[in-house]
Amino acid sequence: MALFRKKIGVEYGEVLGDKGYRIRESKLDSLLWDIEVELIQADVAHEVITEILNGIRDEILSGKIKRGIAPEKAVEFVIRNEILRILGKYSGKFLDIALRFPSPRVVLFVGVNGTGKTTTIAKVAYYLQRHGYSSVFAASDTFRAGAIEQIEEHGKRLGIRVIKHRAGADPAAVAYDAVEHARARGKDFVLIDTAGRMQTNRNLMDELAKIKRVARPHITVFVGDALTGNDAVEQARMFNNAIGVDGIILTKLDADVKGGAVLSISWVIKKPIFFVSIGQEYEEFMEFNPDWMVDKLLGAG
């Protein structure tokens, strides 16, 4: 999404003698309209669009562009800084937060069907291994066909023990047993997989709340699909309202050409984005970096 470049040119600028340039106020509404259209097309949440536009307006009206700097570059600089402010407002590193708690640190992963949650859990385990920390998997998705086998396969590849019960068993009991196993064996982390569920299904959300009461996770992570844009934002909002979310992982960012979910989700639920997934392999997973993200959004990287 190479934002904001098509119509930002010298037609928006006004020469101020030797002092430099400024954006003509009479042209500002037109400029902001162009930006708003881009953001709407990128599936950015309405409240985030309003925040970005207000920030750009305030910054442009309060400052001047130094002589020799093309107005379009100066405007892009203002836009970049405003997006960085949005992306960095609710920041936090997963390990920094997790290591505040005693072992075993219990992490609960939630989200809707089809976001790649189980694979994401394996990527988190791989990330922890590279930082010297051990993990146990809790196969608490006891309803989806093949879910236990899927996380067992990841366990075999990574050399991680999987705590499981039979299919259809109580997911909360699986989570409890995994925590007890990790405590007895001196493991650093318990990573709890759960069944994907629609955020509007009250019974399934109540079941998730039960898992949380029993396992008492230190961190609850919402796993969202970046390709779904505003849908991911609304899902995160409802999960946060129902059970509480401490951070976010966004998947399929390698295929996301809009960026709406990334720009919106942290701001809307006021929680940090911990990681983004940029491919299928365990290594294609990175800590969220606002500078990297704004380069991607602005077409600079």
N, C-alpha and C positions, 0 to 999 in steps of 0.2 A: 504494500500500500504506500506508494510514493506520494505522500500527502502534500497538498497545499502549494504546488509549484506552478500550476498551469497559468494562474491569473495574477500572481504576485510579481509585479514589475514596476518600472519607474512611473507608471501612470498613477500609482498610489502615493508617490513621494512628492515632497515640496522642498525646493532648495531654500536654505536659510543663509544666504550669503556665504561667508567663510565658516560659519558655525556648523554646517552639516545639513542633514536632512531631517524631516519628520514626516510621519504619515498624515496626509490630509484627513482631518476629521470628517469632512464631507464624503470621503471615500471609505471610511472605516466600516460603515455598516455593510457596504458591498463586499468588502474583504471578509468580514466576519460571516456573512451569508455563505460565501464560497466555502469557508472552513466548516461551517455547520452542515452544509450539504455533504461534504466529504465524510464527516463524522457520522452522520445519519446512515450513509451508504455503508460505512464500516461497522454498523450495528453496535455503536457505542450507546450506553444507557443514557436516558434523557438528562438525569441529574448531573452526570459527568460532563455531558456536552455543555450544559449551562455553566458549570464551574470552569471549564476550559475557556469558553468564550469570554466570561467575565474577567478571568485572569489576563487573557491576551489584551482585551480592551484597556484594562487598568494600566498594564505595562506599557502599551504603545502610547497612550495619552499622557503618561507621566514622564516619558523619556524622549531623548533625541538620538538620532542615528549619526554617528561621526562621519564627517566628510571623507569620501573615499571608499566607504562601505556601501555596496549596492543595496538599495532598499529591500529587494527581495531576500538578500542574505540576512539582513538585519531582522526582517520579519520572521524568517525561518528560525533565527536564533531565539527570538521571543517565544515562538511556538514550541521549540525544543525545550526551553526552560520550563514552560508551563506543563508540558507533558511529563517531564522529569519530576516536577512537583507532585503531580497526580500519582505517578507510579511509585514515588518514594515516600508518600505520606505515611503509609502504614508498613514499615519495613521491619524485618527481623530474620535472622538466620536460624534455620532449623536446629543445627547442632548447638548453637549458643543458647537457645531456649531449652532444648532437651537436657543438656548437661547441668541445668540448674536442679534437676531432680535426682534422687538416688536410684541406683540400679535395683531391679530392671526398670528402664523407662518404657512405659506402655504407650503405644501409638495406635490409635483407632483410625481406620481409613473408611470414608463414607462417600457415597455418590450414587448417581443413577446408573442404569444399565448401559453398557457399551462405551464407557469412557476409558477403558484400559486400566481399571483399578488394580487388578491382580498383578499385571505386568509392572505397573508403577510401584507396587509394594516390593517386588523383586529388585527393581532399580534402586529403591531406597536402601535395601539390604546390601546391594553391591556398593553403593556410595558409602555406607557405614563400614563395610569391610575395608575399603580403601583408606578409611580414616582410623582403622585399628579397633573397631567395635564389633562385637558378636551379636547375633540376633536369633530369635526363634519366631517361626511363623505360626499364627493361629488360624486354622482353616475354618473360620466362622461363617463362611458362605456355605451353608449345608443344604441349600435348596436348589441352586442352579446346577443343572446336569453338567458334569465334568469339572465343576469348580474345584473340588478337592484334588482331583487328578492334575489340574493345571498348576495349582500352587505346589503340589508335590514335585512336579517336573522342575519348577524353578528351584525348589529346595535341593534336588539332586544336583543340578548344575552349579549351584552356589555352595553346596556343602552345609546347608542349613536344616536343622531339625524342624519338622512340621508336626504340630500337635493337632490331631483330628479325632472326630467321632464318626459314627456311621452317617450316611446321607439322611437328612431329615431330622437330625438330632437338634437339641437346644443350642443355638449359636452362643448364648451367654455362657453355658457350661464349658464349651470349647475354649472360649476366651479365658475363663477362670483357670482352667487346667494349664493353659499355656503360660499364664503369669506365674502359677505355682511352680511349674517346671523350670522356668527361667530363674526364679528365685533360688530354687534348690541347686541348680547347676551353675549359678554365678554368671548368667548371661547379661549382656548390657541392655538389650532392647527386646521388646515383644512387639511384633508387627501384626495387627489383627485385620484380616480380610473380612469383609462383610458382603452380604448379598446386595447387588445393585437394586435400588428401589426408586420408584417415582416419588418425588417429594410430596405429592398430593395424596399418597396412600397412607391414611392415618394409622391403620393396623401395623403396617411395616415400620412406620416411623416410631410407633410405640415400642415395637420389638427392638429397634435400634437404641432407644432410650434405655431399655432393660440391659442390653449388652454394656452400655456405658455405666450404668449403676453397678453392675457386677464386676466389670473389669477395672473400673476407676482409672481410665486412661489419663496420662499426664498431658497428652496432646491429641486433639482430634483434627484430622486433616480431611478437607473436602477435595476430592479429585474430580476435575471438570474437563470437558472436551472443549478446547479453544475454538474448534470449528463451529460450535453451536451458538457462538456470540451471546446475544442477550438471553437466550435460554439458559446458558450456563450461569449467568449472573442471577437470574431468578431462582434457579435451583440452589445456588449457594446461599441466597438470602433466606429461602425457606428452611434449608437444613440448619442454618445458623439460628434461626428463630426457634426451631423445634428442639434441637439438642445442644446447640453451641458448637462453634467451629473456631479453632485456634490458628489455622493457616490453610493455604491453598496450594495445590499442585495442578498445573494445566498441562494436558496432554495434546499431542498432535499439532504442536506449534510449528513443526516443519511444513505442514500443509496449510496453515492458516495464512491467508493473504489479506485479511481485513484487520485483525487486531482488536476488534471491539471488546471481546471478553477480557483481554489483557488490560486494556485501558480502564475497564469498568469495575471488575470484580472486587479488587482489593478496596477501592474507594467506597463501593456500595456497602460491603459488610464490615469494613474497617478492620481487616485482618491482613497479614502479609502474604504475599506469594512466596512460598519456600523454594519451589523448583519448577522447571519447565522441561517437558519431554520433547525432544527434537528428532526422534527416530525410534526404530524398533529395538536396537541393541541396548544392552545394559549401559554401555558407555555414552549413549546418546541421551544424556540426562544431565542437566546443569542447574546450579544454584541460580535463582533469578537475579538478573543484573539489569537495573533500569537503563543504564547507558547503552548496553547492548540492544535492549528492546527498542529504545527510541531511534537508534540507528536503523533498525529493521523497519520500523514504522515509517520513517522519513525517507527510506530508500537509499540510505548511506552505507548499508552493510548487509 
